[in-house]
Amino acid sequence: MQYISIKKDVNKKSGNEVFLVPALTLKNSEGKTKQRIPHPLGDDYLEFSAIEDAIRAIELSGFKYVLPDGTKPVESPVNLNNDNDFDGLVYEALIKQTKDINSSVVAAALTALGELCDIKLLDLFIEKIGEDNEAVRTAAINAILNSGALSLKKLLSAIKDENWVRRNSVLICLSRLIDSESVNPEKIFVPLIEMTNDKNTIVKTTAITALGKAYKLYKKEG
């Protein structure tokens, strides 16, 4: 489990004590900041007036925290049978519904899980982007995009999947990450170029479009 260190600081404008949490910035298609998510490798910061709020934000992102004085929280054993273990109960209930025979139920469960922005769920989402049902695929794609650039490694691993629907969905994810300018285009040039030779025409078309977007972003940043 990765830890995020909480830093104590002073707001220069108000002079009040604040608590800073490293965060990754997600942007929309217009390049404007959409959301900041706590992450150990974040190059931006979230500012909180209360340390309890900082801790809560880190825990919702799926990480553990280190207090400003260097201490870590005391771990307590997880017990899914405990009615107070809401995290375990909620995750278990939602993941169970992703196996339902009704596609609307599955899509709803994926949408709910996507709101958690938990990178530990990426394997589940990538599995579902290969489904034939469009609603399920769309929900899974949106869930992946909620994790922004954190999903890149998993996506590049799935880009050569035997299922052409999954390959195409991966390319759709990459294209939308490019739109949000949340990925480094240089990291995806080679995979995208390779995918322009895919045996499936639909996949080739999506790859060509994504490659054009990536190169445009690369020229813009250069």
C-alpha atoms as one frame of an Amber mdcrd trajectory, in Angstrom:
protein
   0.000   0.000   0.000   1.376   3.418  -0.960   1.364   6.316   1.461   0.751
  10.006   0.876   2.502  12.451   3.191   0.437  15.336   4.536   2.409  18.556
   4.766   1.608  21.338   7.232   1.930  24.861   5.822   0.585  28.412   6.109
  -1.700  29.999   3.521   0.103  33.123   2.315  -3.115  35.081   1.816  -5.017
  34.281   5.001  -2.098  33.420   7.254  -4.045  30.382   8.467  -2.557  26.941
   9.015  -3.361  24.541   6.152  -2.601  20.954   5.215  -1.278  20.096   1.742
  -1.784  16.784  -0.056   0.121  15.863  -3.290  -2.341  15.455  -6.175  -2.570
  14.629  -9.876  -4.516  17.089 -12.022  -7.095  15.838 -14.532  -8.152  18.168
 -17.322 -11.212  18.339 -19.597 -11.188  18.458 -23.401 -10.622  22.234 -23.275
  -7.479  21.826 -21.191  -9.085  23.252 -18.079  -8.646  21.620 -14.686 -11.465
  19.166 -14.070 -10.365  17.445 -10.888  -7.403  16.960  -8.576  -6.906  13.503
  -7.095  -4.575  12.738  -4.152  -1.615  10.649  -5.330   1.930   9.964  -4.032
   3.425  11.022  -7.407   1.306  14.143  -7.791   3.055  17.354  -8.886   0.211
  19.565  -7.670  -1.400  20.035  -4.240  -4.816  19.986  -2.619  -5.153  22.381
   0.305  -7.288  21.646   3.373  -8.021  23.782   6.403  -8.536  20.717   8.612
  -6.285  17.664   8.769  -9.368  15.421   9.038 -10.453  16.573   5.570  -6.995
  15.848   4.165  -7.053  12.343   5.636 -10.533  11.676   4.255  -9.533  12.757
   0.728  -6.495  10.454   0.775  -8.507   7.476   2.009 -11.187   8.009  -0.648
  -8.438   7.823  -3.277  -7.403   4.383  -2.020  -4.150   5.368  -0.294  -2.852
   5.518   3.262  -1.560   8.695   4.860   1.460   9.906   6.795   0.836  12.731
   9.266   2.989  15.898   9.212   4.984  14.574  12.180   5.862  11.388  10.245
   3.511   8.989  12.040   1.310   6.504  10.215  -2.200   5.365  11.211  -2.555
   2.223  13.264  -3.863  -0.568  11.053  -6.915  -2.488  12.217  -7.852  -5.894
  10.816 -10.511  -5.834   8.081 -13.689  -7.687   8.888 -16.269  -7.786   6.114
 -18.815  -9.207   8.525 -18.670  -6.065  10.631 -21.624  -3.805   9.852 -19.378
  -0.787  10.394 -16.980  -1.813   7.623 -18.809   0.239   5.017 -15.908   0.252
   2.544 -15.868  -3.534   2.358 -19.651  -3.808   2.209 -20.038  -1.186  -0.519
 -17.243  -2.571  -2.709 -18.531  -6.120  -2.314 -22.099  -5.107  -3.201 -21.127
  -3.090  -6.290 -18.613  -5.593  -7.651 -21.197  -8.354  -7.270 -23.605  -6.390
  -9.499 -21.040  -6.189 -12.301 -21.739  -9.908 -12.810 -25.513  -9.449 -13.175
 -27.196 -10.845 -16.308 -28.907  -7.488 -16.948 -26.645  -5.081 -18.849 -28.298
  -1.999 -17.330 -27.493  -3.270 -13.848 -23.875  -3.972 -14.832 -23.507  -0.523
 -16.393 -24.926   1.140 -13.272 -22.530  -0.802 -11.034 -19.540   0.155 -13.203
 -20.587   3.799 -13.132 -20.846   3.722  -9.339 -17.454   2.019  -8.991 -15.926
   4.513 -11.401 -16.909   7.349  -9.091 -14.563   5.877  -6.466 -11.509   6.590
  -8.667  -9.837   3.476  -7.269  -6.973   2.262  -9.456  -7.300  -1.207  -7.907
 -10.504  -1.562  -9.966  -8.834  -0.900 -13.321  -8.512  -4.613 -14.178 -12.271
  -5.007 -13.761 -13.000  -1.966 -15.939 -10.608  -3.125 -18.663 -12.280  -6.528
 -18.644 -15.655  -4.862 -19.209 -14.570  -2.611 -22.095 -14.433  -5.766 -24.187
 -18.142  -6.487 -23.712 -20.525  -6.499 -26.679 -23.089  -4.337 -24.873 -22.507
  -0.658 -25.634 -23.897   0.634 -22.321 -21.542  -1.623 -20.365 -18.547  -0.620
 -22.499 -19.347   3.079 -22.172 -19.692   2.836 -18.389 -16.394   0.954 -18.135
 -14.588   3.447 -20.383 -15.855   6.377 -18.317 -14.800   4.576 -15.130 -11.269
   4.159 -16.496 -11.086   7.820 -17.496 -11.895   8.864 -13.938  -8.398   7.627
 -13.022  -6.796   9.757 -15.740  -3.131   9.096 -16.492  -2.992   6.493 -13.718
  -4.774   4.117 -16.104  -2.153   4.425 -18.855   0.011   1.415 -17.901  -3.004
  -0.923 -17.759  -4.375   0.417 -21.035  -1.094  -0.098 -22.893  -0.976  -3.675
 -21.586  -4.467  -4.339 -22.975  -3.948  -2.676 -26.359  -2.854  -5.964 -27.976
  -5.742  -8.031 -26.578  -7.172 -10.688 -28.901 -10.641  -9.150 -28.514 -10.896
  -6.380 -31.139 -13.685  -4.694 -29.181 -11.357  -4.366 -26.186  -8.523  -3.085
 -28.397 -10.830  -0.487 -29.871 -12.114   0.533 -26.447  -8.536   0.977 -25.217
  -7.896   3.307 -28.148 -11.043   5.255 -27.331  -9.756   5.680 -23.768  -6.370
   6.863 -25.038  -8.019   9.282 -27.445 -10.071  10.828 -24.667  -7.039  11.035
 -22.374  -5.305  12.912 -25.180  -8.279  15.275 -25.412  -7.918  16.011 -21.695
  -4.148  16.504 -22.118  -3.566  14.222 -19.133  -1.044  11.941 -20.872   2.423
  12.475 -22.278   1.995  11.890 -26.050   5.545  10.570 -26.365   4.596   7.578
 -24.196   1.919   6.424 -26.637   3.306   7.204 -30.100   4.797   3.753 -30.698
   1.722   1.776 -29.540  -0.585   3.992 -31.612   1.588   3.706 -34.713   1.579
  -0.093 -34.353  -2.206  -0.118 -33.999  -2.649   1.725 -37.315  -1.755  -1.644
 -38.870  -4.382  -3.592 -36.930  -6.219  -6.283 -38.875  -9.591  -4.832 -37.855
 -10.729  -1.794 -39.871 -12.620  -0.217 -36.970  -9.584  -0.486 -34.705  -7.334
   0.942 -37.416  -9.636   3.934 -37.863  -9.711   4.640 -34.131  -5.923   4.288
 -33.918  -5.362   6.705 -36.800  -7.607   9.307 -35.169  -5.900   8.896 -31.780
  -2.435   9.147 -33.364  -3.373  12.410 -35.053  -4.566  13.828 -31.736  -1.424
  12.668 -29.939   0.831  14.295 -32.518  -1.155  17.533 -32.360  -0.731  17.584
 -28.561   2.978  16.802 -28.936   3.469  19.763 -31.314   1.479  22.011 -28.987
   3.596  21.102 -25.970   6.801  21.395 -27.962
